Amino acid sequence: MKKTLFIIFTCVFFMFSSFSVPTQAIEGKKDASKEVAHDQKVVYITFDDGPGGKVTESMLKTLKENGVHATFFLIGSQIEYQKDLVKKIVDDGNAVGLHSYTHLRKNLYGSNANFLKEMVDCQNIIYDTTGVKTNILRFPFGCNNSFYKLNNDMIDKIHNSGLKVFEWNVDSTDGMYPSMPASKIAKRAQSKKDTAVVLMHSGFVNKNSAEALPIVIKYYKDNGYTFKTLNEDTQELYRIIKKKR
């Protein structure tokens, strides 16, 4: 009889034990939450070729209405007569970067020294205008184009000047095709990458890009992305193409 009771008690004990939550499962849940934070999807919306008058103004309005910020890579010579607009870019909480002073190929890519001078001149006018000394840059036409290829020597010179390079991994193609319909620009600006650095433009000719921006923002919001701006602590984004032997 005692043996039978012992067997029954043992069976009941293990039956109820199987419904309890082990400590390891709770720890596993905590680890999962950390993984979600680590794998957070981030989007950096970036604009080249500004400031661009009413186009840039429209983009700033859209960004503010949606409660997000972007990074504007500015051309120094265009800041000269649009200083109030550049101040507004910064005052609204957006980041600014260097996109050369003239944006002219012959001035930029004649020598490394010319390139760096263009960036420093742009840096100085942004600082004089806004009080912000930005050290992030983007190559006009990209760091690997039909007439220039980035190399290690140039990267060393850029880094020794206290500057950092940021390209993109999502291209809306509005730089090549500014007249493309806003819907197509928005479509090409969309990505499923965990970290999306989106290239758009805010020059005078980019009216359609301004119309596309609300669609782009909505897409990334709907897909759970966090909006951030580039800064000196962001991991650089560029590629050095090895020469074929």
N, C-alpha and C positions, 0 to 999 in steps of 0.2 A: 504493500500500500504506500509506504514512504517513498519507495523507489518510483512508483507511478506518479506521485505528487511532485517529486523532484524533476521528473522529465517534463511534466506539464508546465511547471514554473519556469524551467529553462527555456522551453519553446516560447512561452509568452514573453519572457524577458527579451529574447532576440528579435521577436516579432515587433515589439514596440521600439527597440533600439534602431531598427531599420528606418523608422520614420523620423528620427532625430537628425538635426543638421550638424554635421561635423565641423569643427573649427576650421579645418582646411578649406572647406567650401566658402566660408565667410571671408577668409584671407584671399581666396581666389577671386571673389567678387570685387574686393578692393583693388587687386592687381588689374582686373579688367577695366576699372574706371581710370586707372593710371594710363593704361594703353590707349584709351579713347582720347585722353588729353594729349598724349604723345603723338597720336596719329591725327590730330586736329587738321582739318582742311583749311588752307589759307590762300587768299587771293590778294595779289598786289596789282591794282589797276594803275598803269603808268601812262603818261602822256608826253610825247616828244613835240618839239618845234614850237612851243609856246614862248611867251604869251601871245595869244591870237585874238585880241579884241573881244567882240561879241561872242565868238565861239567859246573862248575860255570862260567868259562871264556866264554863259548858259550852262557849261559843265559844272562850274562852282555852285550854281543854284541847284542843279540836280543832285550833286553830292551832299549839299547841306540838307535838302529836303528828305534825303534817304538816310541821313545820319551816318555817312561813311566818308572816308578820306582816301586821297590818291596821292601819287607822286608825280610831280611835273618837272621834266627835264627841259630847262629853259635855254634859249639862245640869247646871249648877252646883248647883241646889238638891238634886239627887239625890246629889251627891258628899258633902254634909254628913254623911250617915249611912252612907256606904259607902267611906270613905277607904282602908281596907285593900284593897278591890277595885280602886280606881283606882291605888293603888301597884303592885298586881300587873300591871295592864295595862301600865304603863311598865316595870316590872322584867322582864317577859317580852320586851321589845324592840319593843313596839307603839308607834305614834304616837298622840297625843291632840290633839284640836282643840276649838274652841269651838262650842257649839250653843245659846248663850244661858244665862241663869241660871234663868229661870222657864218658858220655852217657851210663854208665854201670848201670844196674838195681841195683845190689848189693850195689854199692856205693851211689846211689841216694836215694833209698827207705828203707835203714836200719833205718833211723831216720830223723826227720824234720831238725835237726842240720846238718846232712850230706848233705841233699838236698840244704839247704841254702848256705853251704860252697861251694858246686859245682857251684852254680850260682854266688856267689861273686868272686870265682876264675876266672870264665869265664868273668865276668864284668871287672876284673882287667887287664886281658891280652888284651881284646878289647880296653880298655882305653890306655894301654901302647903302643899298635900298631897304633891306629888311633887318639887318643886324644878325642874320643867320649866316654862319660860315659852313657851308655844306661841302662835303668831300666825296660825294658820290657822283659818278659820271656815266654817261652813255655815249658811245661812239656814234656820230652822225653816219647814217647809212649802215650801221652795224659794224662790229669789230672785224668781221670777215666779209669783205665785199669784192666786187669785180676789180678793184684797183688797190686794195690793201688787205693784208692778212696779219692778224695779231700774232706776235711772237713773244717768247720768254723775256727777251731783252727789254721790250717795251713794257711788259707787265712789271718788271723790276723797277723801271724808271717811274712808272705810275705809282707804285707802292712806296718808293723812296720819296715821292712828292707828297705822301700822306693821302693819296686818293684811292678809291676803290671803283671797280668796274661792275656795272649791272646791265646785262643784256635782257633777253626775254625768252620765254619758252611757249608763249601763245601769241600768235601774230594775227591781228584783225585785218591786216593788209590794207588798212585805210591810208597808209602812207603812200603806197604805190597807186591805189585806186580811191582817191578821196571822193569821187563822184558816185561811187558804188552805193546802191540803196542802203538805207540805214538798217533794214532787216538783215541784209547779208553781212554787213559789218558786225552787227550784234552776234550773228550766228558764228562767224569766224573767231569772235573773241571768247567764245565759250569753250570750256575744257573740263575734263574730269580728273585732271592731275591733282594730287594731294596738295601740291604747292604750285599755284598758277601765277606766273608773272606776265601780265597781259599788256601787250603793246598796242596803244592807240595814239592818236595825234590830236593836238589842240591848236594847230595853226589856223591862219585866216581862211584856208580853203577847206577846213574840216567840219563844215556845217552838218553834214550827214552823220559824222561821228558823235556830235553833240546830241543828235536825235536818237542815236543808237544807245547812248549811255544808260538811260533808264532801263532798257531791256537787259543790258549786260548786268547791271546791278541786281535786278530782279532774279535773273538766272542764278547768280551765285548765292544770293540770299535763300532762294528756294531749295538750293542743294546743300545748305548747311555750312557754307564757307564763312570764315572770319576775315574781315577786311583789315589789312595792315598797310603801312607805308614803309618804304625802304629807308634804311639808315645805315650808319657805319657799323652797326652790330649785326646787320643782316648778312648771311652768307653770300659771298659774291657769286655772280652768275656770268660766266664767259667761257669761251672754248678756243683753244689753240689747235689749229689744224696742222697735223704733222705733214711735212713735205714727203711726197712719194720719191722713193729712191730709184 
